[in-house]
C-alpha cells in the first residue's frame, strides 16, 4: 500500500487565532497598498508576508503508512513520527480525530479534519492498523479535552 496524505488543522481555538493573525497581516498590507496610487514597496512586502504565513498554515499534513504516521506541522522544520506500537486508540469526534498514545510517550494528538477527510482517514487508519481500537464520541468536540 502507498502512503496517504491528509491535511489537518490543530484545535479550533489555535486555528482561529492563527488565521485571524494571518488575515490581520493581509488587511494591513492592503491598507498600506491602497493608500498610494502607485505600487508601494512596503504594502507589497506585507502582502508577501501574508502569502508566506498562509502557505505555512496550509502546510500541515500527515502521511500514514503501514509502520508509522509522519506528522508535518506548519513550521517547515518541525516533524514528528508516531510509530504503530505507540498508538493506543483512535477517538473519532465531531470535528476531527484524536490519536491517543500509550504510556508516557507523549500527549494526545488532536487532528481537526473535515467530514470527508475524517471519514477517509478513519477508513485508511482501520485498513492500515486493524488491531488498534477506534472509539466513537460523536457529540464531543476536539476542544473538549
C-alpha positions as CSV (number, residue, x, y, z in Angstrom):
1,X,0.0,0.0,0.0
2,X,1.1,3.6,-0.7
3,X,1.4,6.4,1.8
4,X,-1.8,8.5,2.1
5,X,-1.6,12.2,2.8
6,X,-4.2,14.0,4.9
7,X,-4.3,17.8,5.6
8,X,-5.3,18.8,9.1
9,X,-5.7,21.8,11.3
10,X,-4.9,22.0,15.1
11,X,-7.5,22.5,17.8
12,X,-10.2,25.1,16.8
13,X,-9.1,27.8,19.1
14,X,-5.5,27.7,17.9
15,X,-6.6,27.7,14.3
16,X,-8.9,30.7,14.8
17,X,-6.0,32.6,16.5
18,X,-3.5,31.7,13.8
19,X,-5.8,32.5,10.8
20,X,-7.0,35.8,12.5
21,X,-3.4,37.0,12.9
22,X,-2.6,35.9,9.3
23,X,-5.6,37.9,7.9
24,X,-4.7,40.9,10.0
25,X,-1.3,41.0,8.2
26,X,-3.2,40.8,4.8
27,X,-5.6,43.7,5.8
28,X,-2.7,45.8,7.0
29,X,-0.8,45.2,3.7
30,X,-4.0,46.1,1.7
31,X,-4.4,49.3,3.7
32,X,-0.8,50.3,3.0
33,X,-1.2,49.5,-0.7
34,X,-4.5,51.3,-1.2
35,X,-3.2,54.5,0.4
36,X,-0.9,55.1,-2.6
37,X,-2.0,55.3,-6.2
38,X,1.2,53.5,-7.5
39,X,2.8,50.3,-6.5
40,X,4.1,50.6,-2.9
41,X,7.0,48.5,-1.8
42,X,6.1,48.3,1.9
43,X,2.5,47.2,1.2
44,X,3.7,44.6,-1.3
45,X,6.2,43.2,1.3
46,X,3.4,42.9,3.9
47,X,1.2,41.1,1.4
48,X,4.1,38.8,0.6
49,X,4.4,38.1,4.3
50,X,0.7,37.2,4.4
51,X,1.2,34.7,1.5
52,X,4.1,33.2,3.4
53,X,2.0,32.7,6.6
54,X,-0.9,31.4,4.5
55,X,1.3,28.7,2.9
56,X,2.7,27.8,6.3
57,X,-0.8,27.4,7.7
58,X,-1.8,25.1,4.9
59,X,1.4,23.1,5.1
60,X,0.1,20.9,8.0
61,X,-0.4,17.3,6.8
62,X,0.3,13.8,7.9
63,X,1.4,10.7,5.9
64,X,0.1,7.3,7.0
65,X,1.6,4.0,6.1
66,X,1.9,0.5,7.5
67,X,4.6,1.3,10.1
68,X,4.1,4.8,11.2
69,X,2.3,8.1,10.9
70,X,4.5,11.0,9.9
71,X,3.2,14.4,11.0
72,X,4.2,17.6,9.4
73,X,3.5,20.9,11.2
74,X,3.2,24.4,9.8
75,X,6.8,25.1,10.7
76,X,8.7,23.5,7.9
77,X,11.4,22.2,10.2
78,X,9.1,20.5,12.8
79,X,8.2,16.9,12.1
80,X,7.0,14.1,14.3
81,X,6.7,10.4,13.8
82,X,4.2,8.3,15.6
83,X,5.1,4.6,15.5
84,X,2.4,2.0,15.2
85,X,3.2,0.4,18.6
86,X,2.9,3.8,20.4
87,X,-0.8,4.3,19.4
88,X,-3.3,3.2,22.0
89,X,-6.5,4.1,20.2
90,X,-8.1,6.5,17.8
91,X,-11.0,8.5,19.1
92,X,-13.4,9.9,16.4
93,X,-15.1,13.1,17.5
94,X,-17.5,15.6,15.9
95,X,-14.9,17.9,14.3
96,X,-11.9,15.6,13.9
97,X,-10.0,12.7,15.5
98,X,-7.7,12.2,18.5
99,X,-4.7,9.8,18.4
100,X,-4.3,8.6,21.9
101,X,-0.7,7.5,22.7
102,X,0.3,4.7,25.1
103,X,2.0,5.4,28.4
104,X,4.1,8.5,29.0
105,X,5.5,8.7,25.4
106,X,3.5,11.9,24.8
107,X,0.2,13.6,25.0
108,X,-2.8,13.0,22.8
109,X,-2.6,14.3,19.2
110,X,-5.6,16.3,18.0
111,X,-6.4,16.5,14.3
112,X,-9.0,18.8,13.0
113,X,-10.4,17.3,9.8
114,X,-13.4,18.0,7.6
115,X,-16.1,15.4,7.4
116,X,-14.9,13.8,4.1
117,X,-11.3,13.8,5.3
118,X,-12.3,12.4,8.6
119,X,-14.2,9.5,7.1
120,X,-11.4,8.8,4.7
121,X,-8.8,8.9,7.4
122,X,-10.7,6.6,9.7
123,X,-11.2,4.1,6.8
124,X,-7.5,4.3,5.9
125,X,-6.5,4.0,9.6
126,X,-8.6,0.9,10.1
127,X,-7.1,-0.6,6.9
128,X,-3.5,0.0,7.9
129,X,-4.0,-0.7,11.7
130,X,-6.8,-3.2,12.2
131,X,-5.6,-4.2,15.6
132,X,-5.9,-0.6,17.1
133,X,-9.3,0.2,18.6
134,X,-11.4,3.0,17.1
135,X,-13.8,4.7,19.6
136,X,-16.7,6.9,18.5
137,X,-17.5,10.0,20.5
138,X,-19.9,11.8,18.1
139,X,-21.2,14.5,20.4
140,X,-17.8,15.6,21.7
141,X,-15.6,18.2,20.0
142,X,-11.8,18.1,19.9
143,X,-11.6,21.2,22.1
144,X,-13.4,19.2,24.8
145,X,-10.1,17.9,26.4
